């Protein structure tokens, strides 16, 4: 399984929290990340988005169908995220590997990344609009996470 954690792009402050929208900068960040990411995606991709408006707008940038998942709301924790995407998922090779994209929030995405790589809780940060791409690998009966890529919008000139 491939798991891509995608933090929503830059958003306006405000209330209610779930209604906050992307800024113009955030729209550019989401579009740049989607353009970079899309050519790498297999045919077996499933996108899960938090119900927050800013995550939905970020997911929209890919131009692919997605599901709203209440377990990815801003107050979600890392275990909810990993359970929602069924990590580590079924085994497969190449294009047979399923790819799940989770569009969500800090601090839960950073905590999920820490759990994947260290199996220990830690407060790591994914920058706004950034992705961390993991792949599962079975080794001695355990599913291990491999970090395949990390990309930030500022590396894509999405300023």
C-alpha positions in Angstrom: 0.0 0.0 0.0 1.1 3.6 -0.7 -0.1 6.2 1.8 0.2 9.9 1.0 -0.4 12.3 3.8 -1.3 15.7 2.3 -1.8 18.7 4.6 -4.3 21.2 3.4 -2.8 24.3 1.7 -2.7 27.8 3.2 -6.1 28.9 4.6 -7.7 32.0 5.8 -8.2 32.4 9.5 -11.7 32.5 10.8 -14.7 30.8 12.4 -16.3 28.3 12.2 -13.1 26.3 11.6 -14.7 23.8 9.2 -15.7 26.7 6.9 -12.3 28.2 6.5 -11.3 28.5 2.8 -7.9 28.5 1.0 -6.2 31.7 0.4 -5.0 32.6 -3.1 -1.6 31.4 -2.1 -3.2 28.1 -0.8 -5.0 27.6 -4.1 -1.6 28.0 -5.9 0.0 25.6 -3.4 -2.7 22.9 -3.9 -2.6 23.3 -7.7 1.2 23.0 -7.8 1.3 19.9 -5.5 -1.5 18.2 -7.5 0.3 18.8 -10.8 3.5 17.3 -9.3 1.7 14.4 -7.7 -0.8 13.3 -10.4 1.7 11.7 -12.9 3.0 9.4 -10.1 -0.4 8.0 -9.1 -1.4 4.5 -10.0 -4.8 3.6 -11.3 -5.7 2.3 -7.9 -6.0 5.5 -6.0 -8.5 6.4 -3.3 -8.6 9.9 -1.8 -10.0 10.6 1.6 -10.6 14.2 2.7 -11.4 15.8 6.0 -14.9 17.5 5.9 -13.2 20.9 6.4 -13.6 23.3 3.5 -9.9 23.9 3.1 -9.1 20.2 2.8 -11.9 19.7 0.3 -10.5 22.6 -1.8 -7.0 21.0 -1.6 -8.4 17.6 -2.7 -10.3 19.3 -5.5 -7.0 20.4 -7.1 -6.3 16.8 -8.1 -9.5 16.7 -10.2 -10.2 13.1 -9.1 -13.1 11.7 -7.1 -12.7 11.6 -3.3 -14.6 10.7 -0.2 -15.3 12.9 2.8 -14.2 11.1 5.9 -15.3 12.5 9.3 -12.5 10.5 11.0 -10.1 13.0 9.4 -11.7 16.2 10.9 -9.3 18.7 12.5 -9.6 17.1 16.0 -8.7 13.6 14.7 -5.8 11.8 16.1 -3.2 9.7 14.4 -4.9 6.3 15.2 -8.1 7.5 13.5 -6.1 8.5 10.4 -4.3 5.2 10.1 -7.6 3.3 10.8 -9.5 5.3 8.2 -7.0 4.5 5.5 -6.6 0.8 6.6 -2.8 1.0 7.0 -0.9 -1.1 6.1 -3.6 -2.4 3.7 -3.3 -5.3 1.2 0.0 -6.2 -0.3 0.6 -5.6 -4.0 3.4 -4.7 -6.3 3.8 -1.8 -8.8 0.5 -0.6 -10.1 -1.2 -3.4 -8.1 -0.4 -1.5 -4.9 -3.3 0.6 -3.7 -2.6 4.3 -3.1 -4.6 6.1 -0.4 -4.3 9.9 -0.2 -5.3 11.5 3.1 -6.0 15.2 2.9 -6.0 16.5 6.5 -4.6 18.6 9.3 -1.9 19.3 11.7 -1.0 18.1 14.3 -2.6 14.7 13.4 -0.9 14.2 10.1 2.6 14.9 11.7 1.8 12.5 14.5 0.7 9.8 12.0 3.9 10.2 10.1 5.9 9.8 13.3 4.0 6.6 14.2 4.6 5.2 10.7 8.3 5.8 10.8 9.2 5.3 14.4 6.2 3.4 15.9 6.3 6.0 18.7 4.3 9.1 19.4 6.0 12.4 18.4 4.9 15.9 17.3 6.2 16.2 13.8 5.1 19.0 11.4 4.0 18.7 7.8 4.1 22.2 6.2 0.9 23.6 4.7 0.3 22.0 1.3 3.1 19.5 1.8 2.9 15.7 1.2 4.7 12.8 2.8 4.5 9.6 0.8 4.9 6.2 2.5 4.9 2.7 1.2 4.3 -0.4 3.3 6.7 -3.3 3.2 6.3 -6.7 4.9 9.5 -7.7 6.7 9.7 -10.7 9.0 5.9 -10.7 9.3 5.6 -7.0 10.3 4.4 -4.1 8.1 7.1 -1.4 7.9 6.7 2.0 6.5 9.2 3.4 3.9 9.3 7.1 3.2 9.2 7.3 -0.6 9.0 11.1 -0.9 8.4 14.3 0.9 7.5 17.4 -1.1 6.7 21.0 0.0 4.9 23.6 -2.2 7.8 26.0 -1.7 10.0 23.6 -3.6 7.5 23.7 -6.5 7.5 27.5 -6.6 3.9 27.8 -5.5 4.4 31.0 -3.6 
